[in-house]
Amino acid sequence: MSGARGTASRDTAAQDTAAQDTAARDAGRPGGGPRTETLSERAAWAADPYADALGAGRGPLFLRRTDGWLLPLEVERWCARADAVDLEVLACCEGAVLDVGCGPGRLVAELAARGRPALGIDVSEAAVARTVRLGGQALRRSVFESLPGEGRWGTALLVDGNIGIGGDPAALLRRTAELLAPGGLLIAETVAGADVDERVDVRIVSAAHGDGTDEVTASAAGHPTRGEGGGRGTAGAPAAFPWARVGTPALLRHAARAGWRTDAQWSAGGRSFVALRNGPRRDARRDRRTSSSADPANSAAVISSQRARKPSAGRAVADR
């Protein structure tokens, strides 16, 4: 957050963050450790513009690319109840559901209301708190951190642009495969109507926080995104963090290289989705049964395993 810090302290903090971001990126390269989010990614969605927008239930809020192009964030839709397109996505879910970058929690809350086992994860405390208030379960945690039920989730959701998390779709697909049970389902939303495969550095900005967004007009356009992502840079400006924009053809290419199988593709309400299957082929009759209800014992184990963790920055806001 901007606060009343001096320029020197902001510059020092920005330099420290940049150095640690470089180390984090290096860890994801060949010969390094597992790919994790940079510090700026973790901080952005906890910063005041995003938290303020979730608190108000509305924007304007944008991801600003380094060339000045603005990607509008659909805060109003995310803060509303699940709509018809969302419900179509949820109807495809199997077993216990992990919503990666759950935002303010409309999908987790809808699943909970239907008695379906579900957990949201998000690096934004405001997003997690709102999810819990709606009746869902959520943890403040990155997808690249240790998570409950790894290797046992029936479905993972990467919707509202969250295939862009970390700016590396291939790494995110690998991580998601680790979280799912063999034969598990990933439902990912892609950039509608475009064969785009883009890696960009972005900042979260709003009209209320300057950075040129006071001049935003209705012609500013981009694919809306929700989920994880930067802090604040020099002189209080939001720090940039890596993001990705991926269309359906590009996602299918990434998925094929990573060993995923394509289950379905569809478009609805101006949005596009891909369903991918992890690991060995599952029995179709069993899929139909588990799409409407999960194995009670396994689902309880997946969700309840979060309660054994000691309180930390990744704790659930409320233990339901």
VMD Tcl script that draws the C-alpha trace (Angstrom):
set ca {
  {0.00 0.00 0.00}
  {1.12 3.56 -0.57}
  {1.07 4.91 3.01}
  {3.08 7.89 4.22}
  {6.55 6.46 3.66}
  {9.46 8.54 2.41}
  {10.82 8.25 -1.10}
  {14.07 6.70 0.12}
  {12.32 3.91 2.01}
  {10.07 3.19 -0.97}
  {13.07 3.00 -3.28}
  {14.86 0.62 -0.91}
  {11.78 -1.57 -0.60}
  {11.35 -1.60 -4.37}
  {15.01 -2.62 -4.84}
  {14.66 -5.40 -2.26}
  {11.48 -6.67 -3.90}
  {13.09 -6.59 -7.35}
  {16.07 -8.61 -6.10}
  {13.83 -11.21 -4.47}
  {11.59 -11.32 -7.54}
  {14.64 -12.12 -9.67}
  {15.60 -14.95 -7.32}
  {12.06 -16.31 -7.44}
  {12.03 -16.26 -11.24}
  {15.44 -17.94 -11.36}
  {14.09 -20.72 -9.14}
  {11.64 -21.63 -11.89}
  {14.30 -21.95 -14.59}
  {16.04 -25.21 -15.52}
  {18.43 -26.16 -12.74}
  {16.53 -24.10 -10.16}
  {13.86 -25.03 -7.63}
  {10.11 -25.25 -8.25}
  {8.46 -22.25 -9.86}
  {6.78 -19.95 -7.33}
  {5.12 -16.58 -7.47}
  {7.26 -13.48 -7.11}
  {6.75 -11.27 -4.09}
  {5.15 -8.61 -6.28}
  {2.62 -11.15 -7.55}
  {1.65 -12.11 -4.03}
  {1.28 -8.50 -2.90}
  {-0.69 -6.99 -5.78}
  {-4.04 -8.59 -5.07}
  {-3.65 -7.71 -1.38}
  {-2.92 -4.07 -2.23}
  {-5.45 -1.33 -1.63}
  {-6.97 -0.92 -5.14}
  {-8.06 -4.56 -5.31}
  {-9.14 -4.80 -1.67}
  {-11.04 -1.51 -1.97}
  {-12.84 -2.71 -5.10}
  {-13.90 -5.96 -3.44}
  {-15.09 -4.05 -0.41}
  {-17.21 -1.78 -2.59}
  {-18.31 -4.61 -4.87}
  {-17.44 -2.59 -7.97}
  {-14.63 -1.07 -10.04}
  {-13.25 0.53 -12.02}
  {-10.18 -1.68 -11.77}
  {-7.69 -2.69 -14.44}
  {-4.57 -4.64 -15.22}
  {-2.31 -2.12 -16.92}
  {0.20 -3.51 -19.37}
  {3.61 -1.87 -19.71}
  {2.60 -0.37 -23.06}
  {-0.37 1.35 -21.38}
  {-3.07 -1.03 -22.65}
  {-5.76 -1.65 -20.02}
  {-7.43 -4.97 -19.26}
  {-10.69 -4.27 -17.38}
  {-11.40 -6.42 -14.33}
  {-15.04 -7.46 -13.99}
  {-15.33 -6.75 -10.28}
  {-19.11 -6.34 -10.37}
  {-19.61 -9.78 -11.94}
  {-17.16 -11.44 -9.56}
  {-18.92 -9.91 -6.55}
  {-22.39 -10.89 -7.77}
  {-24.01 -14.31 -7.45}
  {-23.00 -17.04 -9.87}
  {-24.73 -16.42 -13.22}
  {-26.03 -18.86 -15.82}
  {-22.61 -19.30 -17.43}
  {-21.04 -19.98 -14.04}
  {-23.71 -22.54 -13.23}
  {-23.00 -24.35 -16.47}
  {-19.34 -24.58 -15.45}
  {-20.20 -25.83 -11.96}
  {-22.50 -28.49 -13.40}
  {-19.45 -30.03 -15.07}
  {-17.46 -30.29 -11.83}
  {-16.62 -33.70 -10.38}
  {-15.84 -34.60 -6.78}
  {-14.23 -32.06 -4.45}
  {-13.57 -28.76 -6.22}
  {-10.55 -26.45 -5.82}
  {-11.14 -22.91 -7.11}
  {-7.70 -21.44 -7.83}
  {-7.73 -17.67 -7.46}
  {-11.27 -17.77 -6.09}
  {-11.58 -13.98 -5.79}
  {-14.63 -12.88 -3.78}
  {-15.95 -16.42 -3.79}
  {-19.13 -16.62 -5.85}
  {-18.32 -20.08 -7.23}
  {-17.18 -21.57 -3.93}
  {-20.25 -20.16 -2.19}
  {-22.58 -21.57 -4.86}
  {-21.02 -25.01 -4.55}
  {-21.30 -24.85 -0.75}
  {-24.95 -23.89 -1.00}
  {-25.51 -27.00 -3.10}
  {-23.75 -29.19 -0.54}
  {-20.75 -29.76 -2.78}
  {-17.28 -29.98 -1.18}
  {-15.23 -27.00 -2.37}
  {-12.29 -24.87 -1.30}
  {-11.15 -21.54 -2.67}
  {-7.58 -20.29 -2.53}
  {-6.48 -16.72 -3.12}
  {-3.55 -14.54 -2.04}
  {-5.91 -11.65 -1.25}
  {-7.09 -11.51 2.36}
  {-10.08 -9.42 1.28}
  {-11.08 -12.05 -1.28}
  {-10.78 -14.91 1.21}
  {-12.73 -13.00 3.87}
  {-15.55 -12.27 1.43}
  {-15.68 -15.92 0.35}
  {-16.05 -17.05 3.94}
  {-18.77 -14.45 4.62}
  {-20.72 -15.91 1.69}
  {-20.58 -19.36 3.29}
  {-17.66 -20.89 1.41}
  {-14.38 -22.28 2.66}
  {-11.21 -20.50 1.59}
  {-7.51 -20.24 2.37}
  {-5.18 -17.32 1.83}
  {-2.58 -19.18 -0.16}
  {-0.87 -19.33 -3.53}
  {-1.45 -22.25 -5.86}
  {2.32 -22.77 -5.83}
  {2.40 -23.25 -2.06}
  {1.58 -26.41 -0.15}
  {-2.17 -27.05 -0.24}
  {-4.56 -29.45 1.50}
  {-5.57 -32.55 -0.40}
  {-2.81 -32.45 -3.00}
  {-3.30 -35.27 -5.49}
  {-6.92 -35.87 -4.38}
  {-9.01 -33.03 -5.87}
  {-11.67 -34.10 -8.35}
  {-11.84 -30.75 -10.17}
  {-9.70 -27.62 -10.35}
  {-11.09 -24.33 -11.66}
  {-8.99 -21.70 -13.45}
  {-11.72 -19.31 -14.55}
  {-12.05 -15.53 -14.93}
  {-8.63 -15.40 -16.59}
  {-6.74 -17.29 -13.89}
  {-4.90 -19.40 -16.45}
  {-2.73 -16.28 -16.47}
  {-1.48 -16.75 -12.89}
  {2.30 -16.47 -12.74}
  {2.69 -15.61 -16.40}
  {3.58 -19.21 -17.26}
  {0.65 -21.42 -18.35}
  {2.87 -24.48 -18.76}
  {4.09 -24.23 -15.16}
  {0.54 -23.66 -13.92}
  {-0.70 -26.73 -15.81}
  {2.07 -28.83 -14.25}
  {1.18 -27.59 -10.77}
  {-2.53 -28.21 -11.32}
  {-1.80 -31.78 -12.40}
  {-0.08 -32.32 -9.04}
  {-3.19 -31.15 -7.20}
  {-5.71 -33.33 -9.04}
  {-6.40 -37.00 -8.50}
  {-5.51 -39.29 -11.44}
  {-8.13 -38.69 -14.09}
  {-9.13 -35.41 -12.44}
  {-10.74 -32.53 -14.32}
  {-9.42 -29.02 -14.99}
  {-11.86 -26.41 -16.26}
  {-10.03 -23.36 -17.59}
  {-11.42 -20.16 -19.07}
  {-9.56 -18.78 -22.07}
  {-9.51 -15.51 -23.98}
  {-12.67 -15.65 -26.05}
  {-12.43 -15.68 -29.84}
  {-8.67 -15.26 -30.14}
  {-5.59 -17.43 -30.66}
  {-3.52 -15.40 -28.23}
  {-0.54 -16.73 -26.26}
  {0.87 -13.72 -24.49}
  {3.24 -13.18 -21.55}
  {3.03 -9.68 -20.12}
  {4.01 -7.63 -17.11}
  {1.03 -5.83 -15.59}
  {0.05 -3.61 -12.68}
  {-3.26 -3.36 -10.84}
  {-4.55 0.19 -11.20}
  {-7.78 2.07 -10.63}
  {-9.07 5.52 -11.46}
  {-8.88 6.35 -7.76}
  {-5.17 5.55 -7.63}
  {-3.92 7.58 -10.57}
  {-1.22 6.07 -12.83}
  {-2.99 7.57 -15.83}
  {-6.21 5.67 -15.30}
  {-8.13 8.87 -14.66}
  {-8.14 9.22 -18.46}
  {-9.63 5.78 -19.09}
  {-12.47 5.78 -21.62}
  {-14.95 3.15 -22.68}
  {-12.66 2.23 -25.57}
  {-10.14 0.61 -23.18}
  {-10.53 -3.11 -23.77}
  {-9.04 -6.42 -22.72}
  {-9.86 -9.82 -21.33}
  {-10.97 -9.62 -17.69}
  {-8.95 -11.58 -15.15}
  {-9.33 -12.49 -11.49}
  {-7.08 -14.11 -8.94}
  {-3.44 -13.99 -7.92}
  {-0.95 -11.59 -8.74}
  {2.11 -7.16 -7.45}
  {2.85 -4.73 -4.50}
  {4.04 -1.21 -4.99}
  {7.09 -0.02 -6.81}
  {9.16 3.14 -6.82}
  {7.46 6.30 -5.56}
  {4.32 4.40 -4.59}
  {3.43 3.16 -8.09}
  {2.06 -0.39 -8.26}
  {4.81 -2.93 -8.94}
  {4.59 -4.95 -12.13}
  {4.13 -8.72 -12.04}
  {3.97 -11.42 -14.74}
  {0.65 -12.47 -16.22}
  {-0.48 -14.47 -19.24}
  {-3.35 -14.29 -21.70}
  {-4.17 -17.56 -23.44}
  {-6.77 -18.41 -26.07}
  {-8.23 -21.87 -26.56}
  {-5.87 -23.01 -29.35}
  {-2.83 -21.96 -27.34}
  {-4.08 -23.65 -24.17}
  {-4.71 -26.88 -26.07}
  {-1.13 -26.78 -27.36}
  {0.25 -26.27 -23.86}
  {-2.01 -29.00 -22.49}
  {-1.03 -31.56 -25.14}
  {2.65 -31.02 -24.42}
  {1.97 -31.54 -20.70}
  {0.05 -34.79 -21.21}
  {-3.51 -33.51 -20.63}
  {-6.44 -34.85 -22.65}
  {-9.16 -32.56 -23.96}
  {-12.62 -33.46 -22.67}
  {-14.65 -30.54 -24.00}
  {-14.62 -27.01 -25.38}
  {-17.52 -24.58 -25.29}
  {-18.51 -20.93 -25.36}
  {-21.35 -19.23 -23.50}
  {-22.22 -15.64 -22.70}
  {-19.20 -14.32 -24.57}
  {-16.84 -16.52 -22.54}
  {-14.81 -19.57 -23.64}
  {-13.88 -22.68 -21.67}
  {-11.81 -25.84 -22.02}
  {-12.17 -29.00 -19.92}
  {-8.97 -31.03 -19.63}
  {-8.43 -34.47 -18.13}
  {-5.36 -35.38 -16.13}
  {-3.76 -38.81 -16.28}
  {-5.45 -42.09 -17.25}
  {-8.87 -42.25 -18.82}
  {-11.70 -42.62 -16.30}
  {-14.85 -44.67 -16.59}
  {-17.55 -42.44 -18.11}
  {-20.29 -43.90 -15.91}
  {-18.30 -43.10 -12.79}
  {-17.69 -39.56 -14.10}
  {-21.43 -38.99 -14.43}
  {-22.01 -40.18 -10.86}
  {-19.24 -38.05 -9.33}
  {-20.19 -34.93 -11.28}
  {-23.23 -34.55 -9.06}
  {-21.84 -35.87 -5.77}
  {-18.41 -36.67 -4.38}
  {-17.26 -39.71 -2.44}
  {-18.16 -38.57 1.09}
  {-15.10 -40.01 2.81}
  {-12.58 -38.72 0.28}
  {-14.21 -35.29 0.02}
  {-14.25 -34.87 3.79}
  {-10.58 -35.80 3.97}
  {-9.62 -33.29 1.28}
  {-11.46 -30.39 2.88}
  {-10.79 -31.18 6.54}
  {-7.05 -31.57 6.05}
  {-6.70 -27.79 6.07}
  {-7.69 -27.69 9.74}
  {-4.57 -29.53 10.86}
  {-2.34 -26.65 9.74}
  {-1.04 -24.18 12.28}
  {-2.15 -20.55 11.88}
  {-0.04 -18.64 9.39}
  {-0.31 -16.14 6.56}
  {-1.92 -18.98 4.62}
  {-4.59 -19.79 7.16}
  {-8.27 -19.76 6.46}
  {-9.96 -16.57 7.58}
  {-12.57 -18.66 9.37}
  {-12.53 -22.35 10.27}
  {-15.87 -23.70 9.22}
}
mol new
graphics top color blue
foreach p $ca { graphics top sphere $p radius 0.5 }
foreach p [lrange $ca 0 end-1] q [lrange $ca 1 end] { graphics top cylinder $p $q radius 0.2 }
display resetview
